[in-house]
Amino acid sequence: MRKIHLVDLQTQYEKIQEEVDTAVLDVVRSTAYINGPEVKSFQSELENYLSVKHVIPCANGTDALQIALMALGCAPGDEVITPSFTYVATAEVIALLQLTPVFVEVNPDTFTIEPEAVRAAITDKTKAVIPVHLYGQCAQMDEVMSIAREHGIGVVEDTAQALGSEYHSAKGSKIKAGTIGDIGCTSFFPSKNLGGYGDGGAMFTNSDELAAKIRRLSNHGQSKRYYHDDIGVNSRLDSIQAAILRIKLRHLNTYIEARNAAAAFYDSKFDPIPQLTIPARCSWSSHGFHQYTLKMTGVDRD
């Protein structure tokens, strides 16, 4: 009997095996392992998918968050607002840069950051806010952006669990998650909706200035080889991962549709059980269902 996994990567691979195997072998034969044509093609294709001006790939999602804060000019002692309910990486990068994490509450239905909690947490030391699009739904970005612009602080979207989800703005437009704030960040960890076969990540922005700085920071601070304008890091997406991600990007909408179909099936089985609360669907975002998260009442969770 085959085990049931949270994410069935084996079956997913089998469906695209021929495409993936060919693409990986092509990279190996080309020997263009770092910043090769596959990376540039993936970057361009993801820009088109997201309708964003710049995609800058990097080594992983944690690096993406760190580089984004560096690009915004965050300095030791600055405060960064982040939700109290999130994966450790969101707060970890703040601490790594010797910034001060300021934790605020999340919406109890969607688990995304509460805009009014952001407003209440702002001080004269606040440099940025990181709304996390948790489990596949976007935070209330109209409100977050309005507060951020009012106070002159940066916005870094953590889109690791919601790549492909759409935000429904108050103006009626639909915008891809990660392309609303100053910088969006994502992870291509294998279990993500768009996951590679190893580590990977990316940053998105519509700002030419920020894009140029992010590219420098992720490549040892250099825009020209051996000319180092900033103190940067070494964070690149390798060509093999890019080749795989190019193939999987073509299937991303289908993957999200399948997750929504599975979620609808779970709803039909779990909703009648009074001790369980099925995931809320907010009015301002589609749901990528990176995870299907139940709340329990009157039950020993363990």
C-alpha positions as semicolon CSV with decimal commas, in nm:
position;residue;x (nm);y (nm);z (nm)
1;M;0,000;0,000;0,000
2;R;0,130;0,343;-0,093
3;K;0,160;0,602;0,183
4;I;-0,052;0,917;0,156
5;H;0,177;1,221;0,166
6;L;0,089;1,580;0,243
7;V;0,226;1,662;-0,103
8;D;0,253;1,371;-0,348
9;L;0,569;1,477;-0,530
10;Q;0,624;1,130;-0,674
11;T;0,297;1,123;-0,869
12;Q;0,344;1,485;-0,971
13;Y;0,687;1,401;-1,114
14;E;0,558;1,094;-1,297
15;K;0,307;1,308;-1,487
16;I;0,581;1,541;-1,620
17;Q;0,873;1,297;-1,607
18;E;0,964;1,306;-1,976
19;E;0,969;1,688;-1,987
20;V;1,172;1,715;-1,666
21;D;1,425;1,447;-1,755
22;T;1,490;1,605;-2,094
23;A;1,526;1,955;-1,947
24;V;1,767;1,845;-1,674
25;L;1,985;1,652;-1,920
26;D;1,991;1,953;-2,153
27;V;2,132;2,168;-1,871
28;V;2,392;1,906;-1,782
29;R;2,503;1,881;-2,143
30;S;2,520;2,260;-2,177
31;T;2,735;2,295;-1,859
32;A;2,564;2,636;-1,804
33;Y;2,489;2,555;-1,442
34;I;2,482;2,910;-1,295
35;N;2,284;3,199;-1,447
36;G;2,245;3,006;-1,770
37;P;1,975;3,048;-2,035
38;E;1,723;2,845;-1,832
39;V;1,742;3,093;-1,542
40;K;1,686;3,388;-1,774
41;S;1,396;3,213;-1,948
42;F;1,232;3,119;-1,619
43;Q;1,273;3,474;-1,494
44;S;1,102;3,611;-1,806
45;E;0,820;3,356;-1,798
46;L;0,748;3,421;-1,430
47;E;0,741;3,797;-1,498
48;N;0,478;3,734;-1,765
49;Y;0,277;3,504;-1,540
50;L;0,275;3,755;-1,253
51;S;0,244;4,065;-1,477
52;V;0,535;4,219;-1,284
53;K;0,824;4,419;-1,425
54;H;1,113;4,240;-1,253
55;V;1,169;3,888;-1,118
56;I;1,508;3,825;-0,955
57;P;1,566;3,456;-0,874
58;C;1,774;3,357;-0,569
59;A;1,881;3,052;-0,369
60;N;1,581;3,018;-0,136
61;G;1,284;3,199;0,015
62;T;1,464;3,298;0,333
63;D;1,737;3,470;0,131
64;A;1,463;3,648;-0,065
65;L;1,321;3,800;0,253
66;Q;1,665;3,899;0,381
67;I;1,774;4,060;0,053
68;A;1,441;4,244;0,029
69;L;1,493;4,406;0,368
70;M;1,852;4,493;0,274
71;A;1,729;4,652;-0,050
72;L;1,489;4,872;0,148
73;G;1,785;5,004;0,344
74;C;1,688;4,855;0,680
75;A;1,964;4,921;0,935
76;P;2,035;4,784;1,285
77;G;1,781;4,922;1,530
78;D;1,505;4,966;1,273
79;E;1,175;4,796;1,350
80;V;0,997;4,559;1,112
81;I;0,636;4,461;1,173
82;T;0,556;4,096;1,112
83;P;0,267;3,865;1,206
84;S;0,301;3,665;1,527
85;F;0,159;3,361;1,344
86;T;0,401;3,271;1,065
87;Y;0,696;3,049;0,978
88;V;1,017;3,132;1,164
89;A;1,198;3,261;0,853
90;T;0,985;3,577;0,848
91;A;1,117;3,683;1,189
92;E;1,454;3,510;1,154
93;V;1,577;3,739;0,875
94;I;1,479;4,044;1,079
95;A;1,695;3,924;1,367
96;L;1,982;3,823;1,136
97;L;2,002;4,183;1,011
98;Q;2,001;4,311;1,371
99;L;1,661;4,469;1,320
100;T;1,383;4,454;1,578
101;P;1,083;4,231;1,501
102;V;0,751;4,378;1,614
103;F;0,488;4,105;1,631
104;V;0,121;4,180;1,565
105;E;-0,191;3,967;1,561
106;V;-0,353;3,796;1,264
107;N;-0,713;3,769;1,151
108;P;-0,857;3,462;1,332
109;D;-1,041;3,348;1,018
110;T;-0,778;3,395;0,746
111;F;-0,458;3,388;0,963
112;T;-0,324;3,691;0,772
113;I;-0,198;4,012;0,933
114;E;-0,456;4,254;1,080
115;P;-0,414;4,597;0,915
116;E;-0,527;4,790;1,222
117;A;-0,277;4,597;1,433
118;V;-0,009;4,716;1,189
119;R;-0,124;5,076;1,231
120;A;-0,114;5,049;1,610
121;A;0,240;4,905;1,606
122;I;0,404;5,179;1,397
123;T;0,665;5,395;1,572
124;D;0,925;5,641;1,450
125;K;1,164;5,343;1,420
126;T;0,937;5,138;1,189
127;K;1,106;5,074;0,853
128;A;0,894;4,800;0,696
129;V;0,605;4,559;0,734
130;I;0,596;4,197;0,612
131;P;0,241;4,078;0,539
132;V;0,242;3,698;0,505
133;H;-0,007;3,542;0,263
134;L;-0,052;3,235;0,479
135;Y;-0,190;2,899;0,361
136;G;-0,272;3,040;0,015
137;Q;-0,475;3,359;0,074
138;C;-0,360;3,719;0,049
139;A;-0,356;3,960;0,339
140;Q;-0,577;4,271;0,315
141;M;-0,329;4,453;0,096
142;D;-0,538;4,763;0,017
143;E;-0,542;4,849;0,386
144;V;-0,180;4,746;0,446
145;M;-0,056;4,955;0,152
146;S;-0,263;5,256;0,258
147;I;-0,117;5,246;0,611
148;A;0,237;5,192;0,480
149;R;0,216;5,484;0,236
150;E;0,066;5,709;0,504
151;H;0,367;5,642;0,728
152;G;0,637;5,607;0,462
153;I;0,733;5,248;0,538
154;G;0,826;4,966;0,302
155;V;0,612;4,660;0,228
156;V;0,766;4,316;0,169
157;E;0,510;4,049;0,076
158;D;0,588;3,695;0,190
159;T;0,424;3,499;-0,091
160;A;0,585;3,160;-0,024
161;Q;0,248;2,991;0,033
162;A;0,036;3,191;-0,212
163;L;0,219;3,212;-0,544
164;G;-0,048;3,215;-0,813
165;S;-0,324;3,347;-0,585
166;E;-0,501;3,665;-0,693
167;Y;-0,577;3,969;-0,482
168;H;-0,908;4,143;-0,558
169;S;-0,838;4,511;-0,507
170;A;-1,096;4,767;-0,399
171;K;-1,066;4,919;-0,748
172;G;-1,194;4,596;-0,901
173;S;-0,869;4,468;-1,050
174;K;-0,716;4,126;-0,985
175;I;-0,347;4,134;-0,900
176;K;-0,116;3,839;-0,845
177;A;0,006;3,790;-0,488
178;G;0,355;3,927;-0,436
179;T;0,325;4,211;-0,689
180;I;0,139;4,466;-0,473
181;G;0,400;4,578;-0,220
182;D;0,743;4,726;-0,282
183;I;0,896;4,376;-0,304
184;G;0,739;4,032;-0,313
185;C;0,925;3,720;-0,203
186;T;0,865;3,353;-0,263
187;S;1,016;3,010;-0,204
188;F;1,045;2,723;-0,449
189;F;1,086;2,462;-0,175
190;P;0,963;2,128;-0,318
191;S;0,634;2,124;-0,122
192;K;0,526;2,470;-0,243
193;N;0,254;2,509;-0,508
194;L;0,538;2,594;-0,747
195;G;0,823;2,387;-0,608
196;G;1,156;2,277;-0,749
197;Y;1,355;1,963;-0,681
198;G;1,574;2,146;-0,431
199;D;1,598;2,493;-0,281
200;G;1,514;2,809;-0,470
201;G;1,345;3,144;-0,433
202;A;1,272;3,475;-0,603
203;M;1,191;3,841;-0,547
204;F;0,947;4,054;-0,752
205;T;0,920;4,430;-0,791
206;N;0,789;4,692;-1,031
207;S;1,061;4,937;-0,926
208;D;1,363;4,964;-1,158
209;E;1,571;5,110;-0,874
210;L;1,487;4,833;-0,627
211;A;1,539;4,565;-0,894
212;A;1,889;4,693;-0,970
213;K;1,976;4,697;-0,601
214;I;1,833;4,348;-0,542
215;R;2,038;4,210;-0,832
216;R;2,353;4,363;-0,684
217;L;2,283;4,246;-0,331
218;S;2,216;3,887;-0,439
219;N;2,544;3,878;-0,635
220;H;2,805;3,995;-0,383
221;G;2,699;4,357;-0,421
222;Q;2,828;4,380;-0,778
223;S;2,657;4,510;-1,089
224;K;2,979;4,471;-1,292
225;R;3,212;4,179;-1,233
226;Y;3,469;4,252;-0,959
227;Y;3,322;4,598;-0,892
228;H;3,143;4,573;-0,556
229;D;2,917;4,869;-0,477
230;D;2,740;4,712;-0,177
231;I;2,797;4,449;0,088
232;G;2,590;4,169;-0,057
233;V;2,538;3,795;-0,038
234;N;2,578;3,501;-0,274
235;S;2,228;3,382;-0,355
236;R;2,147;3,240;-0,698
237;L;1,899;2,997;-0,848
238;D;2,083;2,721;-1,034
239;S;2,000;2,634;-1,393
240;I;1,873;2,283;-1,319
241;Q;1,613;2,416;-1,075
242;A;1,516;2,688;-1,323
243;A;1,464;2,428;-1,596
244;I;1,235;2,225;-1,370
245;L;1,047;2,533;-1,251
246;R;0,987;2,644;-1,610
247;I;0,801;2,319;-1,674
248;K;0,606;2,331;-1,349
249;L;0,509;2,696;-1,399
250;R;0,313;2,587;-1,708
251;H;0,111;2,357;-1,479
252;L;0,076;2,592;-1,180
253;N;-0,283;2,699;-1,250
254;T;-0,381;2,334;-1,293
255;Y;-0,213;2,246;-0,961
256;I;-0,406;2,525;-0,787
257;E;-0,733;2,412;-0,944
258;A;-0,669;2,056;-0,820
259;R;-0,598;2,186;-0,468
260;N;-0,924;2,380;-0,473
261;A;-1,112;2,070;-0,587
262;A;-0,958;1,872;-0,301
263;A;-1,048;2,151;-0,058
264;A;-1,412;2,146;-0,177
265;F;-1,421;1,769;-0,117
266;Y;-1,279;1,813;0,234
267;D;-1,538;2,085;0,300
268;S;-1,821;1,848;0,218
269;K;-1,691;1,592;0,467
270;F;-1,573;1,820;0,750
271;D;-1,830;2,100;0,750
272;P;-2,110;1,888;0,903
273;I;-1,890;1,802;1,203
274;P;-1,969;2,058;1,476
275;Q;-1,624;2,039;1,638
276;L;-1,451;2,143;1,314
277;T;-1,435;2,479;1,137
278;I;-1,336;2,457;0,772
279;P;-1,104;2,717;0,615
280;A;-1,260;3,059;0,560
281;R;-1,257;3,204;0,210
282;C;-1,209;3,578;0,222
283;S;-1,372;3,819;-0,024
284;W;-1,045;3,992;-0,123
285;S;-0,840;3,694;-0,245
286;S;-0,853;3,368;-0,429
287;H;-0,715;3,069;-0,237
288;G;-0,415;2,866;-0,349
289;F;-0,467;2,605;-0,073
290;H;-0,101;2,551;-0,004
291;Q;-0,251;2,399;0,310
292;Y;-0,603;2,308;0,416
293;T;-0,623;2,419;0,777
294;L;-0,896;2,313;1,018
295;K;-0,982;2,475;1,351
296;M;-1,107;2,254;1,633
297;T;-1,351;2,335;1,916
298;G;-1,389;2,125;2,230
299;V;-1,140;1,868;2,100
300;D;-0,800;1,763;2,230
301;R;-0,596;1,867;1,928
302;D;-0,312;1,624;1,996
